[in-house]
Amino acid sequence: MNLKDKLNHRIFQAVSDVAAREGKSSFVIGGFVRDMVLKRPSKDIDFVVLGDGLDFAQKVADELGIKKVAFYKNFGTAAFVCDDLDIEFVGARKESYSRDSRKPLVEGGSLSDDQKRRDFTINALAISLAKSSFGEVIDPFDGLEDLKNKLIRTPLDPDQTYSDDPLRMMRAIRFSSQLGFRIDENSLASIQKNAERLKIISVERIMDEFNKIVLSEKPSRGIGLLFDTRLLHEFFPEMVALQGVDTISGKSHKDNFYHTLEVLDNITLDTDDLWLRWSAILHDIAKPKTKKFQPPVGWTFHGHEELGARMVKGIFTRLKLPLDAKMKYVEKLVRLHLRPIALVSGTVTDSAIRRLLFEAGDDIDDLMILCNADITTKNEFKMVRYRQNFQKVREKLKSVEAKDHVRNFQPPISGEQIMAIFGLEPSKVVGILKNEIKEAILEGQIKNEYNQAYEFLLKQAETKGIQVKSRK
């Protein structure tokens, strides 16, 4: 195969010209070639050169008039940006590994050596940039055939590939999930055999791959493979604990692991947001800890939403996920994920809607997306009824918000104003009075505006024997 007609960007001609002038052999290699064949967009191009990659990169940059080149001498790589592309150069090399590290011992090598060290056959494809063979694909491991057959396979024995760098096991499953490819049976067996080797990989690198799986079109494919190969057991035991079904007196609960995967797939239809997808992953995470069998009702999971919200920080901390507003967002959605469902199941009152709007704030729309994804009944009649009722809740939310403006509201009279009106010092009673105003608004006793709140405040203070010091 020759792809010279696809090599239209000026970077390819520049590399070819410099290589010819310097008497070097240079190649495009890796993911860019794969994506070119698959007709997928790619912003990263890796070049390999036989010889000093750093010196070669500088000469190419000079050829293109690019002033800023980053050199990573410890890794033998150089990088720069050309137009809208991230360009990286490396000298061809071969690698050897020690048992307790994924950092290889590196020495210069041939193109063949460099292709052998690649993780998968579809990533070992190279394109020659020599004048005599410009655009010719070099494919020693039948990677083109694997692309055609949608197969993930290692260039060398999978036990060697995965043991050398265990992160490649996560990458195999990530590519399978992103591309919809099948993993070679020998590779799958090897991943399961080497799963414990994942322990030598940093959590940050593992989560980078995991999050790419979560962001794929159908994340259940990748996470299901992580479970089946026992990689998931190595870093996410809380999710693994969701799997399984218990039966007592003929009564069973659903498998909450596969339910979670179904909710995650459902939510991908409505959002690309990573943290909303994480709320789907964690919405039932506390069910194993709250599971009880209570005759004659059967299995219950009371309080799993509150305990689940409290578990979020510990999980995010261990997995080195951000402990900022993103974590708080996931906590909130996990805590509230049953509330809209409860409204769907019963009579929708304005008071219940106001409270939901107040607590969810600007995340109410995301909460509704999560709850809609959480409807996974296989009973078609129930599904239609839930969807219809859910739409009623959506309409009620819009109506109440337009009328009462309670999303993220603060009581129209502040604690400072309460202290000034009654001549009070900061104290518990100030908080009580402020909370009573909030509750009265949420219950619909008064409108969310100052005058009605002020009159209500005076009455509440009078019942407590508190005298007015300053009018309004």
Secondary structure, DSSP 8 states (H G I E B T S, - for coil): -B-GGG--SHHHHHHHHHHHHHT--EEEETHHHHHHHHT----EEEEEESS-HHHHHHHHHHHHT----EEETTTTEEEEEETTEEEEEEE-EEEE--TT-S--EEEE--HHHHHHTSSSGGGS-EEE-SGGGTTBEE-TT-HHHHHHHTEE--SS-HHHHHHH-THHHHHHHHHHHHHT-EE-HHHHHHHHHHGGGGGGS-HHHHHHHHHHHHTSSSHHHHHHHHHHTTHHHHH-HHHHTT----EETTEE---HHHHHHHHHHHHHTT---HHHHHHHHHTTTTHHHH-EEETTTEEE-TTHHHHHHHHHHHHHHHTT---SHHHHHHHHHHHHTTHHHHHHHS---HHHHHHHHHHHGGGHHHHHHHHHHT---S-HHHHHHHHHHHHHHHHHHHHHHHHH--TT---SS-HHHHHHHHT--S-HHHHHHHHHHHHHHHTTSS-SSHHHHHHHHHHHHHHTT---SS--
